[in-house]
Amino acid sequence: MSSTITPAKNRQDSETASAVDSFSSPELLQWKATAIAAEQALPGLFSGEFVQETLALTQRLFIQLQRRPSTLIAGIIQPLMWLILFGALFQNIPEGLFGESQNYGQFLGAGIIVFTAFAGALNAGLPVMFDREFGFLNRLLVAPLASRFSIVVASALFIAAMSFVQTASIVGVSAFLGAGLPSVSGLALMALIVFTLVLGVTALSLGLAFALPGHIELIAVIFVTNLPLLFSSTALVPISFMPRWLQVVASLNPLSYAIEPIRYLYLHERWSLDSPVLQAPWGSVSLGASLAVLVGFSAIALVLIQPLLRRRIA
């Protein structure tokens, strides 16, 4: 019996050895070296190829918007309705009750601008989530892209462009309703504030799009997050109107550090980074400090999603 087992075992050993030899054959090793060299030869971030594919993916999002313009129309009409209806609702409030603002519409304008940009950025993960569910994202991940981070950058550029369109419409209607216009430098700083906030919130939304199992869960997070962050900021009332505990919460809310600088720019033609814009429970916050908070918020959001993005799309 052992004489019959030994030849079979020897045959199995010889087949295993030949399989190992085939894996270490010169042809296979050369193929591996060629594949690794080709992967390393792919252009990286900020190369011409990266810019080209980022613009192509951004154009795809604008084509989707062109086919379904109702999303942009609704995104413009809704904040304008808030501005007009809320402004009319509190029109007869005595002057001086909302600080230096001449009327409630002027006070509310900054809050509507920031909240609209925040809501749009929070929805940034939905297109990526739908691409995941419909399989288009898998096609992108197997494509020879210069960097798969172009998928993320394209989404951020698209949301930023949408936010600027919405902001411009709100600023224009606010000026028509008597809120006035900031100076040219104030408008530039306002655009920078909106972009910084949008960048951080978009990063978090894209991280959720890759972390959550489906769009139902992402929409649930959006619904749960939207209104609490609005009411716990200084968008609708000054911080002095709030109870002490809510003042602390509003002072920790990143939206407040975008709202108050924009509100200050509406009221003051001359400004500097040392200008006080928010009276938090622990002291006065300057314009420069508010910008630093927004930059820090965006930087933390980008750092937090890096490991997740590397696992999902690298």
N, C-alpha and C positions, 0 to 999 in steps of 0.2 A: 504493500500500500504506500510505503514511503517512497518507493521508486517511481510511483506515478505522480506523487505530489511534488517531488523535487524538480522535475523538468518543467512543470507548470509554473512553479515559483520562479525558476530561473528565467522562463519566458516573460513573466510579469516584470521581473527586475530589469530585464533588458529593454522592455518597452518603456518603462519609467525612465531609464537612463537615456534612451533615444529621445523621449519627449523633453527631458531637461536639456539635452544637447540642442534640440531644435529651438528652444526658447533662448538659448545663448548662442545661436548661430550668427555668423557675421552679417548675414542679410537682415535678420531681425534687429540686431544691434544698430545697424546702419539706419534702418527705418525709424527706430526710436530716436536716434540722434537727429535725424532730419525733422521729425515731428516737433521735438523740443526746440530745435533751432528756429523752425517756422513760427512756433508760439512766441518765442522770445523776440522774434523780428517784428511782431505786430506793433504798430505805433501806439504810444501810450496817451496819457492825458495831455490835452492842449496841443496835440499835433493837428496837422491839417485834416487828417482822416477823422479824428475825434470831433472836430468842429463840424465837418461835413455831415457825419451821421447824427450828431446832436440836432443840427438844423433840419435834417430830414425827418427825424422823429418829432420835432416840434411842429414842423409843417403838417405832419399826419394829424396831430391834435387839432390844429386850426382847420384842417379839412373836415374833421368830425364836427367841429363847431359850425362850420359853414353849412353842413348838411342838417344840423339840428340847432339853428340859431335861437331857439326858444330858451335854452339855458342862459345865454348871454342876456337876452331881453328880460327874462325873469330876474337875473342877477342885478340888473340896473333898476328895474321898476320897484322891486321890493324895498331897497334902502330909501328910494325917493318917497315911497309911500310912508315909511317910518318917519322920514324927515318932515314931510308935509303934515301928516296927521298928528304926530306928537308935538310938533311946533305949534299947531293950531290949538291942541288940547290945553297947553299951558301958556297960551298967548297972553292972558290977563294977569299973569303973576307979576307982582310989583318989581320994578327995576331995582337992581342991587341985590336981589335975593340969590342970584347965581353968580356972585362975584362981579367981575368987570364986564360980563357979557351984557349987551344991550337988550337982548331978548332971549327966550329959551331956544329958538331956532338956531341962533348963533352958538349958544352953549352946546346944543345937541349935535351940531354938524361934525365936530371932531370925533365924537363917540360913534356916529354912524359910519364915518370913513373907516375907522379902525376896526369896528366890528364886522363890516362888510368884507374887508380884506382878510380878517381872521377866519370868517366863515368860508370864504372861497378857498383859502389855503387848507383848511381842515378837510375840505372835500377833495383835495388833490390826490388822495390815495385811491379814490373810486375808479378812475380809468385804469389804473394799474391792476387793481383787484379784478376788474372785468376782463382784462387781458389775461390774467392768471386763469380765471375760470373758463374762458373760451379757448385757451391754448395758444393764443398769439404770443404770449410772453415766452413760452418754451421755444418758439421759432426764433425769437430774438436772441435767446440765450445760447442757441447752438450756431448762430450766425457768426462769421469771422469779424466781429466788431473790434475796433481799435481799443475800446474800453466799454464794458457793459454799464459803467456809471453814466454813460450818455443817456441811458433810459431815465435815470433820476434827474439829471440836469435838464433834459427836455421837459419833463413834467414841471420842474421848478420855474423854467422860463415861461412856460405857457400860463401858469397860475399867476406869475408876476405881471404878465401882460394883461391878463383879465382884470387883475386888481387895479392896475393903473387906469384902465378904461372906466371901471366903476368909480374910482376916486375922482377922475376928471368930471364925470357926470354929476356926482354929489357936490363937488366944489362949485360947478357952474350953477346948479339949481340953488345952492345956498346963497350964492352971490345975488341971484335973481330975487330971492326972498328977503334980502336985506342984511345978510350976514357979512357981506364984504369979502375981500380977497386978501390973502397974505401977500407980502412982498415977493419979488422974484426969487430972492435968496430963501425966503420962507417956503415958497413952493418947492424949491429944490430940496430943502431939508425935509419937507413933508414927504416927498417921494422917497428919500433915503430911509426915513422912519418906516414907511409902509413896506418897502422892499426888505428891510431887516426883519421885521415881524413876519412877513410872508415866508421868508427863507426858513426861519426856525420852525414855524407851524407846518410848512410843507414837508420839512424833513421828518417831523414826528408823524405826520399823516402817511407818508410813504413807508416809514418803518412799521406802522400798524398794518398797512396793506400787505406787507410781506410776513408779518407775524400772526395775524388773525386768520382763521380758517376760511372765511367767506365774506361776501359783501353784506350779509345780514348783520353780522357782528360789527363790522366797520360802521354801518349806518347807525347801529345802536349806540356805539361810542360817540359818534357825532351828535346825536340827539341829546345824549346825557351831558355832553360837555358844553354845548353851545350856550344855552340860556343861563346856567349857573355862572359861567365866566362873564357873561354880559352884566348880570345883576350884581356881581361881586366886584365890579370895576367902577370907575368914575364916569362911565359913558352917559348915564341918565341923570345923576345928581352929583353935587360936589361931595367930597369926602367928609366935609364938616357936617353934612346932613345925616351921616350914618352912625349907628351905635358903635361903641368902642371896639367890640370884637370884629365888626364888619369893616371898620377902618383898617384894622390890622390885616384882614384878608385882602382888602382892596390894595393895600400897600405892597402885598406880595404877588399881586396879579400882574403879569407882564403887560396886559392890555392897558392898564393904568399908565404905564411908563411910555406908551405910545400915544395915548389920548391926550394927556396933559401937555406935552410939548407942542402938539398940533394946535391945541386950544390956545396956548400962549402965543403961537405964531399968528393966529387970527387976530389977537387982541393987541399985539405989539409989533409995530413995524421994525423997531430996532430991538435986537436981541443979541445975546452972547451965550457962550457955554456956561457962564456963571449965573445966568438968570434963574431965579427960583420958579419952578413950575408946579411942584407938588408939596403939600404940607403933610407929611406922613406922621404917624404917632410918635416916631422917634426923632423927628427933626425935618428940616427943609431939604428938599431934593432939587438939585439944579438940573438945567437942561443937559449939560454934559454928563451928569450922573445917570440921567434917564437913558441917554444914548448908550452909555456903557452897559447898563442893565440889559437893554435890547440886544446888543452885540454879544454879551455873555450868554444870554438865553439861546440865541441862534447857534453860538459855538457849542454849547452843551448839547443841544439837540442834534447837531451834526456829528458830534463825537459819539453820542449814545447809539446812533443808528449804524455806525460804521461796522461793528462786528456782525450785526444782523445782515447788512447788505452784502458783506463779504461771503457769508455762508450761503445766502440765497442766490446771488447773481454772479459771484466771482467764478 
